[in-house]
């Protein structure tokens, strides 16, 4: 019998397990991960950015956890020797109509405690990024780059040292809540647990539904983000991180340039509907999962509202020249031949029945389960803070 059974060996699941064991070493904590390694999906496919908390609504779970998690992450990495680089970024308005949203971002950053951000002129932008184009910008010195898979591996090492278990190649197939214990059946074993914590990312809604009879009122909609890489002889065009002003109505940041901790520069991502939850390639299709997405009333409302944006993203997915054109708004010198195929990630975006794309973290609780059902970016930056938030909910049960 387990005290706490955590489903999902990504960065949120591992951080939660670690925080529980650090605070209550006597509790038995086991992480179940369906793949043969930790950080196999969202965590291992992201762009490796340490986010500052600039974008998030003041007082939201995203804002408070990102800001607290930022400090916790940096302290952890310094103590454990995980490399990172606080290289900073600039957010660039490329046209006058973006200036009001740029000002909103600046004020939001100040409200979130980012006192060292600064407005910069086109000349000041070019001192930082000589090849950038824009009418105004914000300099954000807090932003950094890191390898989140390396962070996860260190979380896992620390967790095991404290007596926690991580069981790989264990896919959860059934959950039966009882009055005092919950039975969790995997492809390999059957477990009894006093409390189940669901950190299953792209499948968090399905796992959450297993923990209760009443239908849950959200669905994970997978969005694939595709990247290109700058060829080595063109990487000098980007010195730090360069972001556009995001569309305030769409929960994605737009194509941008990111220096990588291991070297190289990524350009992207776009944001297209993935045809399966773990669909990292255009040809990855799961008809059942695609039907579940397309038939969800909330997604239908999102599609009706954002169809033009969605078509543009899809066009960029299949047209390298269109992708290049979007990048040229930030760096006009970029040419199609400067880009080579990069990786892709899939974002687990929760969508409610009314068509709301959830902008904040969502944690759903039952008597025997705690379900983390919306933890996209900046969840990696925020992981220790989210882990602390969830662990407090766990420890209140014991």
Backbone torsions as a table, in degrees:
resi	resn	phi	psi	omega
1	UNK	NA	138.5	178.4
2	UNK	-105.9	145.2	169.3
3	UNK	-71.0	-52.0	-177.0
4	UNK	-130.7	127.5	175.8
5	UNK	-114.6	119.6	-177.8
6	UNK	-106.8	127.2	-178.9
7	UNK	-101.4	114.4	178.9
8	UNK	118.3	116.3	-179.5
9	UNK	-102.8	36.7	170.2
10	UNK	-86.4	-169.5	-171.7
11	UNK	-68.3	-32.7	180.0
12	UNK	-73.3	-43.9	178.8
13	UNK	-62.0	-44.3	-179.0
14	UNK	-68.6	-39.6	178.2
15	UNK	-64.5	-39.7	178.0
16	UNK	-63.2	-47.2	178.7
17	UNK	-60.1	-42.8	-179.5
18	UNK	-62.9	-44.2	-178.1
19	UNK	-66.5	-36.2	177.7
20	UNK	-63.7	-48.2	-177.3
21	UNK	-67.7	-32.2	178.1
22	UNK	-67.7	-32.6	-176.5
23	UNK	-92.6	-32.3	179.5
24	UNK	-133.7	78.5	-174.7
25	UNK	-58.6	-25.5	-176.1
26	UNK	-77.2	-16.4	179.0
27	UNK	-73.5	138.4	175.5
28	UNK	-84.1	126.8	-176.6
29	UNK	-130.2	125.1	178.2
30	UNK	-127.5	134.4	175.6
31	UNK	-103.5	128.7	174.6
32	UNK	-103.8	125.5	179.7
33	UNK	-127.6	126.5	-173.9
34	UNK	-74.8	-20.1	179.2
35	UNK	-91.2	177.7	-178.3
36	UNK	-92.1	13.3	178.0
37	UNK	-156.7	161.5	174.9
38	UNK	-81.2	164.1	175.0
39	UNK	58.6	37.9	-172.6
40	UNK	-81.4	-20.5	-172.1
41	UNK	-119.9	-108.5	-174.1
42	UNK	-54.1	-45.3	-176.1
43	UNK	-61.7	-43.2	-175.1
44	UNK	-84.1	-2.3	-178.3
45	UNK	-118.5	10.2	-178.9
46	UNK	-89.0	179.3	-171.7
47	UNK	-87.3	-0.1	174.5
48	UNK	73.3	33.5	-179.5
49	UNK	-96.1	134.8	169.6
50	UNK	-89.4	108.9	-174.7
51	UNK	-84.6	148.7	-174.2
52	UNK	-92.1	-23.5	-173.5
53	UNK	101.2	15.6	-177.0
54	UNK	-64.5	-39.3	-165.6
55	UNK	-86.3	-15.0	-160.8
56	UNK	-96.3	144.5	-177.3
57	UNK	-57.7	125.4	-178.8
58	UNK	-54.8	132.8	-179.8
59	UNK	89.2	-11.7	179.2
60	UNK	-72.5	162.7	176.5
61	UNK	-61.3	-36.1	178.0
62	UNK	-61.4	-47.1	-177.4
63	UNK	-66.1	-50.2	-175.4
64	UNK	-67.0	-40.4	179.9
65	UNK	-72.9	-33.8	179.6
66	UNK	-66.9	-45.7	-177.0
67	UNK	-67.7	-45.1	177.5
68	UNK	-67.4	-42.4	-178.3
69	UNK	-66.2	-33.0	177.3
70	UNK	-56.8	-51.2	-179.4
71	UNK	-65.3	-39.9	179.7
72	UNK	-65.5	-40.4	179.7
73	UNK	-64.0	-46.5	-178.5
74	UNK	-64.2	-41.0	177.9
75	UNK	-62.0	-45.1	179.3
76	UNK	-59.6	-46.1	-176.5
77	UNK	-66.9	-36.4	176.4
78	UNK	-65.8	-42.2	-178.4
79	UNK	-69.2	-33.9	-173.5
80	UNK	-102.4	0.2	176.2
81	UNK	73.7	28.9	176.0
82	UNK	-86.8	121.2	-175.6
83	UNK	-65.6	140.9	170.8
84	UNK	-152.5	165.5	-177.9
85	UNK	-141.6	115.0	176.1
86	UNK	-84.5	76.9	-173.5
87	UNK	-82.1	-19.0	-179.0
88	UNK	82.4	162.3	177.1
89	UNK	-142.2	165.7	169.3
90	UNK	-123.2	142.0	173.2
91	UNK	-104.9	126.0	-167.4
92	UNK	-117.1	126.6	168.2
93	UNK	-89.3	119.7	-176.7
94	UNK	-93.5	-9.2	179.4
95	UNK	-147.7	154.5	-174.6
96	UNK	-57.3	-33.3	-177.0
97	UNK	-68.0	-11.7	177.6
98	UNK	-88.3	-6.7	-175.3
99	UNK	-63.6	-40.8	177.9
100	UNK	-60.3	-41.6	178.9
101	UNK	-68.7	-34.2	175.6
102	UNK	-62.3	-41.9	178.1
103	UNK	-65.1	-39.7	176.8
104	UNK	-59.5	-44.0	177.7
105	UNK	-60.8	-43.1	-179.3
106	UNK	-61.7	-46.6	-179.8
107	UNK	-65.9	-38.0	178.1
108	UNK	-62.9	-42.8	177.3
109	UNK	-58.9	-44.1	178.5
110	UNK	-63.0	-41.9	179.2
111	UNK	-64.1	-27.7	179.1
112	UNK	-87.6	8.1	173.8
113	UNK	89.5	11.9	-178.9
114	UNK	-88.5	75.0	-171.7
115	UNK	-71.6	-15.6	-176.4
116	UNK	-95.6	2.2	174.5
117	UNK	-72.0	156.4	-177.9
118	UNK	-148.8	146.4	172.4
119	UNK	-75.4	140.4	-179.6
120	UNK	-131.8	146.8	179.7
121	UNK	-84.0	168.4	175.7
122	UNK	-54.5	-39.8	179.2
123	UNK	-65.4	-41.5	178.8
124	UNK	-67.5	-35.0	175.9
125	UNK	-60.9	-41.9	-176.3
126	UNK	-74.4	-19.5	171.6
127	UNK	-67.7	-34.7	-180.0
128	UNK	-83.8	-45.8	-179.1
129	UNK	-129.7	93.4	-171.7
130	UNK	-59.1	-20.9	-173.6
131	UNK	-104.2	4.7	-174.4
132	UNK	-81.2	154.4	176.5
133	UNK	-120.7	133.2	177.3
134	UNK	179.5	165.5	-179.4
135	UNK	-100.4	-17.6	177.8
136	UNK	-170.1	165.1	-179.1
137	UNK	-160.0	175.0	173.7
138	UNK	-125.8	131.6	173.8
139	UNK	-94.9	129.2	-177.4
140	UNK	-122.6	93.0	-174.6
141	UNK	-72.0	-13.9	-175.7
142	UNK	-73.4	-28.1	-171.1
143	UNK	-65.7	143.4	-179.4
144	UNK	-142.1	-175.8	178.3
145	UNK	-132.1	150.3	-172.8
146	UNK	-162.2	166.3	172.9
147	UNK	-105.4	106.6	-175.0
148	UNK	-73.1	-21.9	173.2
149	UNK	-65.2	-40.6	176.6
150	UNK	-63.4	-37.6	176.4
151	UNK	-62.3	-45.9	179.9
152	UNK	-60.3	-43.4	-179.2
153	UNK	-62.2	-35.2	177.2
154	UNK	-72.0	-40.3	173.6
155	UNK	-56.0	-45.7	-177.7
156	UNK	-63.3	-42.4	178.2
157	UNK	-60.8	-45.2	-179.8
158	UNK	-65.9	-39.7	-179.7
159	UNK	-63.0	-46.6	179.3
160	UNK	-63.0	-37.4	179.6
161	UNK	-63.6	-26.5	179.1
162	UNK	-89.6	1.4	178.5
163	UNK	97.9	3.2	175.4
164	UNK	-76.2	156.5	-179.6
165	UNK	-114.5	146.1	171.6
166	UNK	-126.9	119.3	-178.4
167	UNK	-112.1	113.7	-176.6
168	UNK	-89.1	165.9	179.9
169	UNK	57.5	34.1	178.2
170	UNK	-121.7	104.9	-179.4
171	UNK	-95.6	125.0	179.2
172	UNK	-72.6	127.9	-178.1
173	UNK	-113.8	-25.1	-178.1
174	UNK	-156.4	141.8	175.0
175	UNK	-130.3	127.4	178.8
176	UNK	-123.2	102.5	178.9
177	UNK	-70.4	137.3	175.4
178	UNK	-116.4	-173.8	-179.0
179	UNK	-72.9	-32.7	-179.8
180	UNK	-124.5	-26.7	-179.8
181	UNK	-132.4	154.2	174.5
182	UNK	-112.0	134.7	178.0
183	UNK	-97.9	125.4	178.9
184	UNK	-117.9	120.8	-179.1
185	UNK	-106.1	127.4	175.6
186	UNK	-112.2	-179.2	176.4
187	UNK	-67.8	-10.2	-175.6
188	UNK	-121.7	-26.8	-171.8
189	UNK	-156.4	172.7	173.8
190	UNK	-121.5	133.3	-177.4
191	UNK	-121.8	150.2	167.6
192	UNK	-114.8	134.8	-176.8
193	UNK	-140.0	145.0	174.6
194	UNK	-71.8	-32.5	-178.5
195	UNK	-147.6	136.0	175.4
196	UNK	-107.7	133.7	175.3
197	UNK	-117.2	121.1	-175.2
198	UNK	-98.8	109.7	174.9
199	UNK	-124.3	47.3	-169.4
200	UNK	-87.4	7.8	170.9
201	UNK	59.0	-113.3	-176.3
202	UNK	-63.2	-19.3	177.4
203	UNK	-114.7	19.3	-175.9
204	UNK	-64.3	-33.0	178.4
205	UNK	-69.3	-39.9	179.4
206	UNK	-66.0	-41.8	177.4
207	UNK	-66.2	-41.2	178.2
208	UNK	-59.3	-39.5	179.7
209	UNK	-65.3	-31.0	176.7
210	UNK	-65.1	-24.8	-174.6
211	UNK	-86.2	-3.8	-177.8
212	UNK	-153.3	156.8	-179.7
213	UNK	-82.1	-40.9	-177.7
214	UNK	-66.6	139.7	179.6
215	UNK	-64.5	137.6	176.2
216	UNK	-82.1	152.3	-168.9
217	UNK	-101.1	33.2	174.1
218	UNK	-147.6	163.0	179.8
219	UNK	-138.2	137.9	173.1
220	UNK	-78.6	122.6	175.5
221	UNK	-107.8	120.8	-176.4
222	UNK	-84.8	126.9	174.7
223	UNK	-115.5	123.6	178.4
224	UNK	-86.8	133.8	173.4
225	UNK	-110.8	118.9	-176.3
226	UNK	-104.8	138.5	-178.0
227	UNK	-115.5	149.2	160.4
228	UNK	-107.4	164.7	172.4
229	UNK	-117.4	144.7	173.2
230	UNK	-76.2	135.7	175.5
231	UNK	-63.2	149.8	-172.6
232	UNK	-50.9	-39.2	-175.8
233	UNK	-74.8	-4.5	178.7
234	UNK	-115.1	2.4	-178.1
235	UNK	-68.1	-17.0	178.1
236	UNK	-67.1	-13.4	179.7
237	UNK	-69.9	-17.7	-177.0
238	UNK	-126.8	122.2	-177.7
239	UNK	-104.4	-26.0	-177.8
240	UNK	-134.2	-126.5	172.4
241	UNK	-122.3	137.1	-177.5
242	UNK	-127.6	120.4	-177.0
243	UNK	-121.3	148.6	171.3
244	UNK	-82.7	173.0	169.9
245	UNK	-76.0	122.4	-175.3
246	UNK	-75.5	156.3	171.8
247	UNK	-70.6	118.6	-175.6
248	UNK	-66.0	-16.4	-177.6
249	UNK	-94.7	-4.1	-174.5
250	UNK	-125.5	129.1	-171.1
251	UNK	-81.1	39.3	177.3
252	UNK	-132.5	156.3	-169.2
253	UNK	-95.5	-2.7	-178.5
254	UNK	83.6	161.5	-178.3
255	UNK	-66.4	138.4	-176.1
256	UNK	-147.2	175.6	-179.5
257	UNK	-112.1	130.7	-176.6
258	UNK	-132.2	120.1	169.3
259	UNK	-71.2	142.3	-176.3
260	UNK	-102.7	146.0	-177.1
261	UNK	-63.4	-28.8	179.8
262	UNK	-93.2	8.0	-177.5
263	UNK	103.5	153.7	179.9
264	UNK	93.0	171.1	-179.1
265	UNK	-132.6	127.8	173.9
266	UNK	-96.3	146.9	175.5
267	UNK	-126.0	123.9	-177.4
268	UNK	135.8	-162.9	-0.5
269	UNK	-96.1	165.1	163.6
270	UNK	-81.4	-169.1	179.0
271	UNK	-147.4	99.2	-178.7
272	UNK	-119.7	151.0	176.9
273	UNK	-61.8	125.4	174.7
274	UNK	-84.5	141.5	-176.5
275	UNK	-88.7	4.2	165.9
276	UNK	-153.3	161.3	-172.5
277	UNK	-67.0	-31.8	177.0
278	UNK	-113.5	45.8	-176.0
279	UNK	-91.8	89.7	-176.9
280	UNK	-87.3	-5.5	179.0
281	UNK	-128.6	154.9	-179.2
282	UNK	-58.7	-29.6	-176.4
283	UNK	-87.1	-1.9	179.8
284	UNK	-78.7	114.6	-177.9
285	UNK	-134.3	133.3	168.7
286	UNK	-125.6	107.8	-171.4
287	UNK	-61.5	-36.8	179.2
288	UNK	-64.8	-47.8	-179.2
289	UNK	-67.2	-37.3	177.9
290	UNK	-64.0	-42.8	177.9
291	UNK	-62.2	-40.7	178.8
292	UNK	-59.3	-38.9	178.2
293	UNK	-68.9	-51.8	-174.0
294	UNK	-66.5	-27.2	-178.0
295	UNK	-89.3	-7.2	179.9
296	UNK	-72.0	123.6	-177.2
297	UNK	-55.6	-37.0	179.8
298	UNK	-63.7	-42.1	178.5
299	UNK	-65.3	-38.7	179.4
300	UNK	-59.8	-38.2	177.7
301	UNK	-68.9	-39.7	176.8
302	UNK	-61.7	-45.4	-178.6
303	UNK	-62.4	-40.2	179.6
304	UNK	-65.8	-34.0	-176.6
305	UNK	-80.9	-38.6	-170.9
306	UNK	-114.4	23.8	-173.7
307	UNK	-60.1	-35.4	179.8
308	UNK	-67.2	-45.3	176.9
309	UNK	-60.6	-43.4	-179.4
310	UNK	-62.6	-41.5	178.0
311	UNK	-64.1	-38.2	178.0
312	UNK	-63.4	-42.1	178.5
313	UNK	-65.2	-42.0	179.8
314	UNK	-64.8	-39.9	178.3
315	UNK	-61.0	-44.1	178.4
316	UNK	-64.2	-29.5	179.1
317	UNK	-64.3	-36.3	-176.1
318	UNK	-101.0	-8.1	-177.7
319	UNK	-122.6	107.7	178.1
320	UNK	-63.5	-33.7	179.9
321	UNK	-67.2	-37.5	177.3
322	UNK	-67.7	-40.4	176.2
323	UNK	-60.0	-45.2	179.6
324	UNK	-60.7	-41.0	-179.3
325	UNK	-60.8	-39.4	177.7
326	UNK	-64.8	-39.6	178.8
327	UNK	-68.6	-31.1	-178.6
328	UNK	-67.4	-19.9	175.3
329	UNK	-61.7	-32.1	178.2
330	UNK	-90.6	-43.1	179.6
331	UNK	-130.7	97.1	-174.8
332	UNK	-60.4	-23.5	-177.3
333	UNK	-74.1	-13.6	-178.7
334	UNK	-62.5	135.5	176.5
335	UNK	-122.2	156.7	-177.9
336	UNK	-56.5	-37.9	-177.9
337	UNK	-73.0	-8.0	176.8
338	UNK	-79.0	-11.4	-171.2
339	UNK	-106.7	139.9	170.7
340	UNK	-127.3	157.0	-176.3
341	UNK	-57.8	134.7	174.8
342	UNK	-111.3	-152.9	-179.8
343	UNK	-94.0	-166.3	177.0
344	UNK	-152.0	150.1	174.3
345	UNK	-127.1	162.9	175.5
346	UNK	-122.5	125.5	-179.0
347	UNK	-93.8	129.9	176.5
348	UNK	-86.4	93.5	-176.9
349	UNK	-98.6	116.4	178.5
350	UNK	-75.6	138.0	179.9
351	UNK	-130.7	127.8	-179.5
352	UNK	-87.1	175.9	-173.3
353	UNK	-65.6	-25.7	-176.6
354	UNK	-88.0	1.3	179.6
355	UNK	95.8	12.3	177.0
356	UNK	-83.5	124.2	170.9
357	UNK	-84.5	107.1	-172.2
358	UNK	-58.0	124.4	-177.7
359	UNK	-92.8	-13.1	-175.0
360	UNK	-118.3	163.6	173.5
361	UNK	-61.2	144.3	179.5
362	UNK	-126.5	123.2	179.4
363	UNK	-123.2	116.1	-178.3
364	UNK	-107.1	132.2	-176.2
365	UNK	-118.2	141.6	168.2
366	UNK	-125.0	-177.7	-179.1
367	UNK	-60.8	-35.2	-172.9
368	UNK	-117.6	6.6	-176.4
369	UNK	-149.1	148.6	170.6
370	UNK	-122.5	119.1	-174.3
371	UNK	-111.1	116.7	173.9
372	UNK	-90.0	101.2	-167.6
373	UNK	-106.2	-4.1	174.2
374	UNK	-151.6	99.5	-180.0
375	UNK	-139.1	60.4	174.0
376	UNK	-80.1	-167.5	177.9
377	UNK	-51.0	132.8	12.4
378	UNK	-99.5	46.6	-175.3
379	UNK	-60.6	-35.0	-179.5
380	UNK	-65.3	-48.6	175.8
381	UNK	-58.6	-39.8	-173.8
382	UNK	-86.3	3.0	-163.8
383	UNK	-55.6	-45.0	-178.6
384	UNK	-68.9	-32.0	177.4
385	UNK	-72.8	-43.2	175.3
386	UNK	-62.5	-42.0	177.6
387	UNK	-59.1	-37.9	177.4
388	UNK	-67.9	-44.3	178.8
389	UNK	-59.1	-47.0	-179.0
390	UNK	-70.0	-39.6	-179.8
391	UNK	-62.9	-34.6	177.1
392	UNK	-64.8	-38.5	176.0
393	UNK	-65.7	-38.2	178.6
394	UNK	-65.2	-50.6	-173.0
395	UNK	-68.0	-23.0	175.4
396	UNK	-67.0	-17.5	179.7
397	UNK	-87.3	-11.4	-175.2
398	UNK	-114.7	NA	NA
